[in-house]
Amino acid sequence: MKPFLVYSNNADYLRLVALNRLASGYHREDIISGGLAGWILAQYRKARLNLANISETPAYLQYAQPKSPLRDILITLVHELPTLYLTAKALFRPQDLTVSSFAVFQSYKANLDQTFYMLLLDISRALEFASYIKQLYDIEKIQNKVTDGDEPYPNSTHSAENGMAFELKDVSFAYAHTNSKDNAIRNVSLKIEAGQLVVIVGDNGSGKSTLIKLLTRLYDVDSGEILVDGLPIKSYRLSDIRQVQAVLTQDHQLFPLSLAENIGLGSTENLHDMEMIRQAAEDGGAADVIEKMTDGIETTLSPATTAESQYLDKERHKDLQEFYDGLENSTDVSGGERQRLVTSRTFMRFLGGGIRFAVADEPSSAMDPKAEHRLFQRFRESRQGKTLVFVTHRFGHLVKHADLIVRMKDGQVAELGTHSELMARGGEYSESYNVQAQAYADGQ
Ligand SMILES: Nc1ncnc2c1ncn2[C@@H]1O[C@H](COP(=O)(O)OP(=O)(O)OP(=O)(O)O)[C@@H](O)[C@H]1O
């Protein structure tokens, strides 16, 4: 076998590879919650057109694939068809042939070439790509059976200027396909007023995240009802609801794109506003992470990879091997730094405007206490026009600002009230608070 090394440095090709990776299930949650499918497809189309008749088939496959004579004949035919037509016309009806018709033919031929090349070589890939994106949504539908409503949000009766208001009426929910007989959420009734700052606390597995998934309509309740601004949550258009919500969890991933895009995609309409992106980076605590990078905000942490080599001999192809090793290197960041970068994406969403409900579901476990404190503070500073919900285990410095604290236990609301109300009650909430306060004092 012949030794080989193939790689691509064509920006549009690399873009396509990155977009393909984005469309994989790995980024599903980020794409759905960020409403990014349309942007990805548009970017794909753009890169595909720029590539013109360069095939999207990975280079090593092209190298390894035997040429198909039929495909080659078809391409040649398509390529030559207008010329043949023109020649025939010139031979048989020379009086019809003008300079302008020749020019028209030329441009027609160029278009035809490109279209047919794409049809023959890559249409199946383009369709495959579109189907990936569709699948992301289909999976969501199968799992959750979340159906769309037709009420716009915000609608004419509720301007929602102060944020989303929620009312949960006797809500229960169990995850499908689990062996557990217990519901993850059991008979929860709860009111969250527009613009409130709510803190949800509780032990592991008590149902905090599930509650968030119901409020953001990632799942629908099994029984009971959730009202948003007085109307059933199911009656609203899903895309409208997603547009006005920003959810920050531990599960967000970095995209195989530049840091600027990783942050900017919080608001696709403002993706080219570098000032806004830098502001979001500052707000999310990622400015110093970016500063450390050689290419700054243009750094791509894990670039799309295309390099492949085979049968390289350690001795004979030493130079080639070294060259290969230096290609497409990725840079890593720590868990806390990654979290700050995805947090900046959420702040970009805030800066883009229109967010009415923001959730931070334990986003901070990878962060040190100082970064966490800063995050909560920045969230609170952006609270204008939003209802805010925090899910956290380390609630010490937050609860005093909360309008409402919900303590979950075994899928139910165990305690509900303000910090001082719950402290006065002397229940489990006050116990955990005191334990945390003590631990903090001991650590000083
Ligand atoms: N996708 C899922 N499929 C099946 N069961 C799930 C799923 N997610 C959570 N559960 C279960 O539902 C219950 C509530 O989980 P949930 O994640 O809401 O708790 P939590 O209070 O957020 O916990 P933690 O503090 O550990 O994040 C748990 O028993 C959990 O095992």
The ligand as a MOL file (V3000), in Angstrom:
LIG
                    3D

  0  0  0     0  0            999 V3000
M  V30 BEGIN CTAB
M  V30 COUNTS 31 33 0 0 0
M  V30 BEGIN ATOM
M  V30 1 N -33.6440 11.7490 31.6570 0
M  V30 2 C -34.0630 11.0630 32.7190 0
M  V30 3 N -34.5960 9.8310 32.5740 0
M  V30 4 C -35.0400 9.1290 33.6170 0
M  V30 5 N -35.0100 9.5540 34.8870 0
M  V30 6 C -34.4980 10.7640 35.1220 0
M  V30 7 C -33.9880 11.5780 34.0640 0
M  V30 8 N -33.5370 12.7210 34.5890 0
M  V30 9 C -33.7460 12.6430 35.9270 0
M  V30 10 N -34.3310 11.4660 36.2420 0
M  V30 11 C -34.7470 11.0480 37.5780 0
M  V30 12 O -35.7470 11.9510 38.0390 0
M  V30 13 C -35.5390 12.2500 39.4160 0
M  V30 14 C -35.3530 13.7560 39.6000 0
M  V30 15 O -34.1380 14.1290 38.9530 0
M  V30 16 P -33.6550 15.6260 38.7780 0
M  V30 17 O -32.5280 15.6130 37.8250 0
M  V30 18 O -34.8160 16.4800 38.4860 0
M  V30 19 O -33.1340 15.9330 40.2480 0
M  V30 20 P -32.2470 17.1520 40.7760 0
M  V30 21 O -32.9110 17.5990 42.0330 0
M  V30 22 O -32.0490 18.1450 39.7170 0
M  V30 23 O -30.9070 16.3970 41.1390 0
M  V30 24 P -29.3770 16.9250 41.1810 0
M  V30 25 O -29.2720 17.8400 42.3500 0
M  V30 26 O -28.6140 15.6800 41.3970 0
M  V30 27 O -29.0930 17.5850 39.8690 0
M  V30 28 C -34.3470 11.4210 39.8640 0
M  V30 29 O -34.8390 10.2530 40.4650 0
M  V30 30 C -33.6230 11.1220 38.5910 0
M  V30 31 O -32.9580 9.8990 38.6730 0
M  V30 END ATOM
M  V30 BEGIN BOND
M  V30 1 1 1 2
M  V30 2 1 2 3
M  V30 3 2 2 7
M  V30 4 2 3 4
M  V30 5 1 4 5
M  V30 6 2 5 6
M  V30 7 1 6 7
M  V30 8 1 6 10
M  V30 9 1 7 8
M  V30 10 2 8 9
M  V30 11 1 9 10
M  V30 12 1 10 11
M  V30 13 1 11 12
M  V30 14 1 11 30
M  V30 15 1 12 13
M  V30 16 1 13 14
M  V30 17 1 13 28
M  V30 18 1 14 15
M  V30 19 1 15 16
M  V30 20 2 16 17
M  V30 21 1 16 18
M  V30 22 1 16 19
M  V30 23 1 19 20
M  V30 24 2 20 21
M  V30 25 1 20 22
M  V30 26 1 20 23
M  V30 27 1 23 24
M  V30 28 2 24 25
M  V30 29 1 24 26
M  V30 30 1 24 27
M  V30 31 1 28 29
M  V30 32 1 28 30
M  V30 33 1 30 31
M  V30 END BOND
M  V30 END CTAB
M  END
